[in-house]
Amino acid sequence: MRVFVAGATGAIGRVLVGQLVAEGHQVVGTSRREEGVAGLKAAGAEGVVVDAFDAEAVARAVAAAAPDAVIHQLTSLSGGTSADNGRIRRAGTRNLVDAAAQAGVKRIVAQSIAWAYEPGDTPADENVPLDIGAGEPRITTVNGIVALEEAVREIDHHVVLRYGQLYGPGTWYERGGVADAVLHGDSTDPAAKFLGGLPPNDAVSSFIHVTDAARAAINALEWPSGTVNIVDDDPALAREWVPVLATSLGAPTPEATTGRAPWERGATNTLARSLGWNPQYPTWRTGFGIN
């Protein structure tokens, strides 16, 4: 299959391109910079520099690639804010979907998130509504997700992957990365300020290693249209996972606290499992520290 990967040099994109190439797919990936294109070529893919906010450039790139499928992994996580991510989810997705439609592409897989569900006391499945009644600043994230998912559904065959909190290479939680700075109290790091620390409280999170996130995107090329949570088997309280992460990073464990936001509920992966997806890292308990 010929696959166009938008956001091919991000945390998931880099792993995804390698997996696609290894399975014999022809891959065209986008990057914001020439060095990213060089990396894609070294990985056995074609590469093209594209600004996701330039509709004409996106349309030209997709048309030239003539793909059988588009995989949307565009984000603005590296040094970005929730507003930046909201913008790329709205405008970047709009441009990519329009380009795919113009090029006659009938299949798209897109990255969404599994922590935009409305408040609840148990992990959310895909039938739980998104949290469209949230206030600021959360509503900025939710509105971006709503816009992304609505646009993607315009393509005939569409799969929206609601990923859990990503960990592994290129993520906030990798060794020597942002989590290390946060847990050591480096308040001068802008990413550490963005995270606001990692309080070990009653908030529930669902995680996913980037390797398993990438595998789900490939599997989804053959899944029926719909929305699927891509999370591990082990939704966890922050007071459980923060100490494990601290240990994996060789950092002191922060003092435990109580309380959570009503929407911090985690998510389930029952549907993904039923579709044949089997994560290499079914729990963060063994996955943390593996990069």
Secondary structure, DSSP 8 states (H G I E B T S, - for coil): -EEEEETTTSHHHHHHHHHHHHTT-EEEEEESSHHHHHHHHHTT-EEEE--TT-HHHHHHHHHHH--SEEEE-----SS--HHHHHHIIIIIHHHHHHHHHHTT--EEEEEEESS-B---SS-B-TTS-B-TT--TTHHHHHHHHHHHHHHHTTSSEEEEEEE-EEESTTSTTSTTSHHHHHHTT-TT-HHHHHHT----SS-EE-EEEHHHHHHHHHHHTTS-SEEEEE--S--EEHHHHHHHHHHHTT-----------TT-B-B--HHHHHTT---S-S-HHHHTT--
